[in-house]
Amino acid sequence: MNKIILGILFLLTATIGLAQDTNAPKKKISERKQLKNATTQQISQCYEGALLVRLKTRKHSIEALRKIGENKLADKSNRCTTPQFH
Protein backbone atom coordinates (compact mmCIF):
# COMPACT_ATOMS: atom_id res chain seq x y z
CA MET A 1 0.00 0.00 0.00
CA ASN A 2 2.82 2.37 0.87
CA LYS A 3 4.55 1.59 -2.42
CA ILE A 4 1.40 2.52 -4.37
CA ILE A 5 0.99 5.84 -2.54
CA LEU A 6 4.69 6.56 -2.94
CA GLY A 7 4.50 5.74 -6.66
CA ILE A 8 1.45 7.99 -7.21
CA LEU A 9 3.13 10.79 -5.27
CA PHE A 10 6.27 10.42 -7.38
CA LEU A 11 4.28 10.52 -10.64
CA LEU A 12 2.35 13.61 -9.56
CA THR A 13 5.53 15.41 -8.55
CA ALA A 14 7.22 14.56 -11.84
CA THR A 15 4.16 15.64 -13.83
CA ILE A 16 3.89 18.97 -12.02
CA GLY A 17 7.61 19.59 -12.46
CA LEU A 18 7.43 18.95 -16.21
CA ALA A 19 4.33 21.08 -16.65
CA GLN A 20 6.04 24.23 -15.41
CA ASP A 21 7.60 26.45 -18.05
CA THR A 22 11.27 26.96 -17.26
CA ASN A 23 11.93 29.24 -20.23
CA ALA A 24 11.90 33.01 -19.94
CA PRO A 25 8.46 34.57 -20.42
CA LYS A 26 7.60 34.94 -24.09
CA LYS A 27 7.13 38.42 -25.47
CA LYS A 28 3.69 39.36 -26.60
CA ILE A 29 3.53 40.05 -30.34
CA SER A 30 1.63 43.21 -31.17
CA GLU A 31 -1.54 42.99 -33.23
CA ARG A 32 0.05 45.09 -35.98
CA LYS A 33 3.02 42.73 -36.23
CA GLN A 34 0.73 39.69 -36.30
CA LEU A 35 -1.24 41.29 -39.15
CA LYS A 36 1.96 42.08 -41.04
CA ASN A 37 3.20 38.50 -40.62
CA ALA A 38 -0.13 37.09 -41.83
CA THR A 39 -0.15 39.43 -44.82
CA THR A 40 3.40 38.49 -45.76
CA GLN A 41 2.53 34.81 -45.52
CA GLN A 42 -0.59 35.25 -47.69
CA ILE A 43 1.37 37.13 -50.35
CA SER A 44 3.98 34.38 -50.38
CA GLN A 45 1.24 31.79 -50.84
CA CYS A 46 -0.14 33.76 -53.81
CA TYR A 47 3.02 32.99 -55.75
CA GLU A 48 2.24 29.30 -55.42
CA GLY A 49 -1.49 29.51 -56.15
CA ALA A 50 -4.13 31.76 -57.61
CA LEU A 51 -5.69 34.97 -56.39
CA LEU A 52 -9.40 35.48 -56.92
CA VAL A 53 -10.58 39.09 -57.14
CA ARG A 54 -14.16 40.29 -57.45
CA LEU A 55 -14.47 43.49 -59.43
CA LYS A 56 -17.25 45.91 -58.55
CA THR A 57 -19.86 46.80 -61.14
CA ARG A 58 -22.65 49.35 -61.17
CA LYS A 59 -25.06 47.08 -62.98
CA HIS A 60 -27.97 47.67 -60.58
CA SER A 61 -27.39 51.43 -60.50
CA ILE A 62 -27.30 51.63 -64.29
CA GLU A 63 -30.50 49.58 -64.56
CA ALA A 64 -32.23 51.88 -62.05
CA LEU A 65 -31.11 54.98 -63.98
CA ARG A 66 -32.43 53.54 -67.24
CA LYS A 67 -35.72 52.65 -65.54
CA ILE A 68 -36.32 56.28 -64.51
CA GLY A 69 -35.25 57.54 -67.93
CA GLU A 70 -31.76 58.84 -67.12
CA ASN A 71 -30.12 57.18 -70.13
CA LYS A 72 -27.34 59.77 -70.54
CA LEU A 73 -26.29 59.39 -66.91
CA ALA A 74 -26.54 55.60 -67.21
CA ASP A 75 -24.28 55.66 -70.30
CA LYS A 76 -21.80 57.88 -68.46
CA SER A 77 -21.78 55.52 -65.45
CA ASN A 78 -21.39 52.54 -67.76
CA ARG A 79 -18.32 54.11 -69.41
CA CYS A 80 -16.71 54.61 -66.00
CA THR A 81 -17.11 50.97 -65.04
CA THR A 82 -16.34 49.35 -68.41
CA PRO A 83 -12.67 48.42 -68.70
CA GLN A 84 -10.81 50.40 -71.32
CA PHE A 85 -8.16 48.38 -73.13
CA HIS A 86 -5.59 50.29 -75.15
C-alpha positions as MATLAB code, in Angstrom:
seq = 'MNKIILGILFLLTATIGLAQDTNAPKKKISERKQLKNATTQQISQCYEGALLVRLKTRKHSIEALRKIGENKLADKSNRCTTPQFH';
ca = [
       0.000    0.000    0.000;
       2.821    2.374    0.872;
       4.552    1.594   -2.422;
       1.403    2.524   -4.368;
       0.988    5.836   -2.543;
       4.689    6.565   -2.938;
       4.499    5.737   -6.663;
       1.452    7.993   -7.209;
       3.130   10.794   -5.267;
       6.269   10.424   -7.383;
       4.279   10.520  -10.638;
       2.350   13.612   -9.565;
       5.533   15.408   -8.546;
       7.221   14.556  -11.837;
       4.163   15.641  -13.828;
       3.889   18.971  -12.019;
       7.605   19.586  -12.457;
       7.435   18.950  -16.207;
       4.329   21.082  -16.648;
       6.045   24.228  -15.412;
       7.596   26.451  -18.052;
      11.275   26.956  -17.262;
      11.931   29.242  -20.231;
      11.897   33.010  -19.941;
       8.455   34.571  -20.420;
       7.602   34.937  -24.094;
       7.132   38.421  -25.470;
       3.690   39.358  -26.596;
       3.528   40.048  -30.341;
       1.628   43.206  -31.173;
      -1.538   42.986  -33.232;
       0.047   45.088  -35.979;
       3.023   42.735  -36.233;
       0.728   39.688  -36.304;
      -1.244   41.286  -39.154;
       1.960   42.084  -41.043;
       3.198   38.501  -40.625;
      -0.131   37.092  -41.826;
      -0.154   39.430  -44.819;
       3.404   38.493  -45.758;
       2.533   34.806  -45.519;
      -0.587   35.249  -47.686;
       1.370   37.130  -50.351;
       3.978   34.376  -50.383;
       1.238   31.788  -50.840;
      -0.137   33.757  -53.811;
       3.020   32.990  -55.755;
       2.237   29.302  -55.423;
      -1.493   29.511  -56.150;
      -4.132   31.760  -57.615;
      -5.693   34.966  -56.394;
      -9.404   35.479  -56.922;
     -10.576   39.085  -57.139;
     -14.158   40.290  -57.453;
     -14.472   43.494  -59.431;
     -17.252   45.910  -58.546;
     -19.865   46.800  -61.135;
     -22.646   49.350  -61.167;
     -25.064   47.080  -62.981;
     -27.967   47.671  -60.582;
     -27.395   51.432  -60.496;
     -27.303   51.625  -64.287;
     -30.495   49.581  -64.565;
     -32.226   51.879  -62.053;
     -31.107   54.981  -63.975;
     -32.429   53.539  -67.240;
     -35.717   52.647  -65.538;
     -36.317   56.281  -64.512;
     -35.252   57.545  -67.930;
     -31.765   58.839  -67.119;
     -30.123   57.182  -70.127;
     -27.338   59.767  -70.541;
     -26.288   59.390  -66.910;
     -26.536   55.598  -67.213;
     -24.280   55.658  -70.296;
     -21.802   57.883  -68.463;
     -21.776   55.518  -65.448;
     -21.387   52.541  -67.761;
     -18.322   54.115  -69.406;
     -16.707   54.614  -65.996;
     -17.107   50.966  -65.044;
     -16.344   49.348  -68.406;
     -12.671   48.416  -68.705;
     -10.808   50.404  -71.318;
      -8.160   48.376  -73.126;
      -5.595   50.289  -75.150;
];
